[in-house]
């Protein structure tokens, strides 16, 4: 049963305990996998597919025929849903594009900044207990909007040697350039270092289990990564006017992800807390993924009762959730008080699932409290900024003495000389 606690007086670890550090044995396994992929390339990927995915692959690359077959067999209505979601995601992310700028407000000086997309992005899409076509759309479309030249997607094949057709359909809708049948830490290693079939990329994005997260952390520096994703989280901030059945359903929508997921209700109503607790039990009994959701609720679920909405907002900002639902009659009055949250869902008719699949804002979000300092996946993750400087000889002459003096004060005489030499009289 989900626990009810009074927020006042709770220690930080009692509010929400998150520790996403990998165990030593995970670290060792990932180190070995990365080293083996670097050494043996495709051969290692094929070996790991047989070992972990229980499939003997003849080729790592998904063919055009496989994609065409998946599209032909897909439910036309679902394809239209994917297309509508893709349109929403594209429209939202186009608003994130930045413009280059130039400053020339001083005589002889031109300064500016330009944006350049990365050349090649790697997108990791998990397999396992569920298929995630939404992850394909959310991680690929911002890269397309940013102007990335090539997008390489990795995802494990099933025991029949084929990638889930729903994933292939979403990849076709999103515009993936190349799809590789590989999962786990070995896929991350291949994207980072390259193999015969997998081109090395500039940045890797996408969620995964602890082995994937650990591999991403270990290859960071060789390539960029989006974030180290922890278990999924939802926090519902609700007042006494909310329907407890709705609140319970929203909590369970994240609890069913995996046993490590956390579902938290923060409320100023002790009565609502009791009713939601009862509803969670009632709905759990008929949830298909009951075993997973119950483990999540009992291990990581909480209902925090606060004195008022002001204290409830304090609780939200302390937890810094991945997903935040503000289920009050006037959610906009609280919006500017929220400092730490990945994605914010405003009002009683905006369940988190709307953002997962369809609305447009990205669902790849900071977890484990990292919303205190990081942001959702965006176009910004796929572009680089370069500044540029131009001075005329006359403009440089006016400041060369100051720059040389600055350099001397840092003990860098070579820096100073590179300025003054330009204005010495030649014999």
N, C-alpha and C positions, 0 to 999 in steps of 0.2 A: 504493500500500500504506500502511496506517496505520502511523505512526511509533511506535517504542518509545523512551522517554526515561527517564533517571533523574531523579526529582523533586528530589533534593538538589542544590543549587547552581544551579537554573534561575532565570533572571531573570523577573520578573512577566510581561513581554511574551512570553516563551517558553512560559509555562504556558498562557496563553490570551490571544490578542490580539483585543480587541473594540473596534471603532470604528464606532459607529452614526450618526456625523454624516453628514448628507446632503451630497452634492457641490453645488457652487455652482449647476450647471445645474439640479439637482433643485429647489433653493430657488427659482430664478427661475421655473421652470414652475409650481410650486405657488402662488407669489405671484400669477401671472397668472390661474390657474384660480380662486382665491378671489375675486379682484377681479371677474372676469367673472360668476361666479355671484351675487355681491352686486349687481351692476349689472343683469343680465338674467334672473335667476331661472330659471324653468322652461325658457325658451328656451335658456339656456346648457347646462342639463343635457341637453336633447335633442340639442344640437349635439355635446356631448362623447360621448354614447352612440353617435352615428353615427361620430365620429372614432376613438374608442378601442375601442368594443365592436362596431363594424361592424354596427349595427342602427339602423333608422329607426323610432323608437317613435311611436305615436299618442297614448299616454298613459303617464305615469310611475307611476301607481298600479296595483298588483296588485288585480284585482277578486275579489270573493267567488267568482265562477264559476271563476276560475283556481285558487283554493285548493281548492274543492270537487272540481274535476277531478283535481288532484294527489292528493288524499286517496283518491278513488275508484280511481285507477289504482295506488296504492301497494301493495306487497307487504304483506299483513296481518301476516305474521310480523315484518317490519321495523317496522311501525307499533307492534306490541306491544313490540318492543325499545326503540323510542323512548320509549314510555310507561313502561316499567320504569326506564329511565335517568332520565327526568324525575321519577319518584317518588323515586328515590335522591337525586337532586340537590336536590329540594325538601326532603326529610327532613333532609339534612345542613345546608342553609342555614337552615332554621327554628331550628336551635340557635344561630345567630349573632344572632338578634334580641335587642335590648337592651330593658330596662325603664326607663321614666322613674323618677326618684327625687326624693324631697323630704327635706330636713333641717329639723327644727324643734326642735333640742336646746338652743336658747338662747331665753330669754323675748322675745317680740315680734319674732322673726326667723324668716323662712321662706326657705330657699334650695332650688334644685332644678335639674334638667336634664330636658329633654324631647326626644324624637326625632321628626322629621317627615320623611316620604319626599319626595324631589324629585317635582315634578309630571309631568315628561316626560323620558324617557330615549331616547337614540338608540343603536341597536345596528348596528354595521357588520359585515357578513358578506362575506368575500372571495369572488370568483369565480375565474376563471382555470383553472389546470391541474387543480384538484380541487374537489369540493363538500364543504362542512363543516357538515353538520347538527349535529354535536356543538357547534360554536361557537354555534349558535342556542340550544341548550338551556342551555349554560353561561353565556351572557351575558344571556339573557332571564329565566330562572327566579329568580336572586337579586333582580332588579328586581321581579318579581311578588311574591315573598315579602316584600320591603321595603314593598310597598304603593304602588308608583309608579302614578299614574293612567293614563298613556298611554305605550306603548312603540312607537316608530317604528323599523322595521328598513329598512336600505338594503342592496341587493345588486345587482350588475349583471345585466342580462338577456342571454340568449344571442342568437345571430344570428337565431333565429326569433321574437325579441321576447318570449320567455317566461323566467321565472325557473326555474332547475332545480327540478323537481317534488319532489325529495328535500328541498331547502331549504324549500319551501312546506309540505311535510308536517311537518317539524320545527317550523316557525313556528306551525302550527295546534296542534300538541301543546303547545308552550310557552306559547301564549296571546298572541302578538304582536297588537297592535291595528291597525297600519297598515304596509304593505310598499311600499317605493318602489324602482323599477327604476333604480338609480344606483350606480355604483361609483367607486373612486378618490378622489382629492383633492376632486373636485367634489361627491361625496356628503357628505364631511365638511363642506365649506363650506356646503352646503344645510342640513344639520342644525344647524350653528352659527348661521346668519343667517336661515334660513327662505326659502322661495320660495312661489309660488302653490300648489304641491301639497305642499310639505314644511313642516311646522310647525317652528319653531325649538325646540330642546330645551334642557334644563338641563345635561345631561351626555352625553358620547359615549364608548361603550366598544366594544371589539372590535379584533381584529388586522388587519393589512394590510401591503402592501408599503412600500417606502421613501417613496413619494409620499403614501400614507395616513398613515404615521407622521409625516412632515414637516408635513402639513396639520393633524394633531391638535395638534402642538406649536405651530403658528402660531395656532390658534383658541383655545388655552388662555387663560383670562382672560375671554373672551367666554362660554365654556362651561367646564364641568369636563371632564376626561378621566380615564380609568382609569390609563393608563401609556403610555410610548413603547416599543412592543414591538420588540425586535430579532429576529434569526434564532433559530430553535428550538434548544434545547440539551438534551443528556442527559449525566449523569455516572453511571457505574456504579462503585460501590465494592465490590470483590469480593476475597475471599480465595482461597487455593489449592484450596478444596473445591468451587468452583463449576464448573458444566458450561460449558466454553468456547463450545459451540454456542449455548447460551442467551444468554450474555453478548454474543456477536457479533450475534445476532438483535435484542437490545434496542438495541444501538448503531445498527444499521441502521434500526431503526424511526423514529429521528429524522433520520438522515442522508438518508432519502428525502424529507423535507419540502421542502428546497431546497438549492441548492449552497452557501449561506452557513451552513447549520446546522452545529452542532458536536457531535461524539460523542466522549466521553472515558472511558477506563477508568482507574481508579486502583486499584492492587493492591499487595499485599506479596509477590506470587509472580511471580518472573521466568519460571517454567515456564508459569503461566497466561497471562502476557503473550504468550509465543511461540505458544501454542495458539490464543488469541483472534485474533492477527494472521493466522494461517493460516485460521481459520474465517471471518473477515471476507471474505477473498479468495474462498473457496469459495462463500459465500452471495451475495456480490455478483454472481457469474457468472449466477445464475438469478433475480435480483431484477428485476421488471418495470420499476421506476424506476431501473435500474442507472446510467444516465448521470448523473442528479442525485445519487444516493447516492455514486457514486465520486468525483465532484468534491468533495462535502462531506468525505468521508473523507480524501482526499489533501490538501485545502487546510486543513481545520480539525480533522481527527481526530487523537487522540493516545492513547497508552497510557503512563501515568506509573507507573513502578515505584518503590515506597517501601520504606524499611527495615523498617517494621512498620505495624500498623494505626493507631498513634498519629500517625505521620507522614502516613498516608493521610487521616486526618481533617483534619489541618492543610491538606493539599492541597485537600480539599473546601471548607473554610471560606475558603480563599484564592480559589478560583474562584467560589464562590457561585452554583451552577448553578440553572437553571430547574427541571429535573427531577433528582432524586437517587434512585437505587436503591441500597439497602444489601443486597447479596447475600452475607450471611454466615449461619452457623448460628444466631447470637444477635444479630440486628439491634437488638433493644431495648437491648442494652448500649451501643450507640453513639449511640442517638437523642439523648440529652441533651448529647452532645458536639458535635452539629451545630448551629452557630450561624447559618449562611447557606445557605439553600436555599428554593426556591419551594414545591415539593411533595416529600414524602419517601415512598418506596415501600419497605416493610419486608419483607425476606425474599426467598427465591429463587423464590417462586411469585406474585410481585406485579409483573408487567411494567408498564412505564409506560403501555401502551395501556389497561390497566384503568382508570386515572385519566382518560385522554383521553375515554373514552366512557361509563363506566357506574357507577363506584363511588359517586360523589356529591360529593367535594371538587372545587373548581373547577379547570379546566385553563387558565384565563387567568391566566398567572403572570408574575412579574418575570423579565426576561431581562438579558443583558449585564452581569451582576454586580450588578444593582440589588436582588437578594435580600438584600444587606447592609442595606438600609434600607426595603424595601417588601414588600408582601404580595400574595397571590393576590386576584383579584376576589372580592368578598363582598357580603353585604347592606349592610355599612358604606359601600360605594361609592354606594349609592342613598338614603342617609338623611343628614340634617343634625342637628346637635346645637345646641340653644338652651338657655342657662342663664337662670334667672329668680331675682329677688330681691324680697323684701318685708320692710319694717321698719315697725313701729308708730312713731308720733311719739315715744313714750317710749324705745324702743330706739335711735332715731336720735339723740335728745338726748344719750344717754350717750357717743356717740362723735363727735359733730359737731366738737368742738374738736380732736380728734386728726386728723380728716380735713382740716379747714381748715389745720392746721399742716403737714400733709403737702403740701397743695397749694401753700402759700406757699413751701415749700422747693424746689418745682419751678418757682417763678416763675409760677404759674398762679393769679393772684388771683381770676379769674372763677370758677374751680372752688371756691375757698374761700368766696366770697360766696354761691354757690348753696347752701352748707350753712348758713352763719351767718344768712342772711336769714330762714330759717324759725323762728328762735328769738329774733328781735328783738321787743321790745315795740312794739305798734302804738299810735300816739297816738289 
